[in-house]
Amino acid sequence: MVNLIQLTDLTSMALVPTAEPAMETIAAADAKTHFGALLDKAQRGPVTISKNRRAVAVLMSADAYHEQQQLKLEVLRREIQKGLDDVKRGRRDVALV
């Protein structure tokens, strides 16, 4: 799993290997038919919902979603602070991505 708190270079995020198990996938029609069971599965881990064998959505618990959003916010705040610190030091030659 990628630890976003320790990640400093966001451009290399895709290169970081993960050790997460494969996410369970369920067809959209089955998700509709067995929605209650799908909600239970999402409490244990994210579930991919597919339509015509193509992933179209991921369902996750509210706690997992809020944790993910918090991690993203922490990374963003840290990157903004690094940029502000660079400006204070007079460094303006930072490449924009």
Stockholm file with secondary structure:
# STOCKHOLM 1.0

chainA/1-97         MVNLIQLTDLTSMALVPTAEPAMETIAAADAKTHFGALLDKAQRGPVTISKNRRAVAVLMSADAYHEQQQLKLEVLRREIQKGLDDVKRGRRDVALV
#=GR chainA/1-97 SS CCCTTTCCCGGGGGGSCCCCCCCEEEEHHHHHHTHHHHHHHHHHSCEEEEETTEEEEEECCHHHHHHHHHHHHHHHHHHHHHHHHHHHTTCCCCCCC
#=GC SS_cons        CCCTTTCCCGGGGGGSCCCCCCCEEEEHHHHHHTHHHHHHHHHHSCEEEEETTEEEEEECCHHHHHHHHHHHHHHHHHHHHHHHHHHHTTCCCCCCC
//
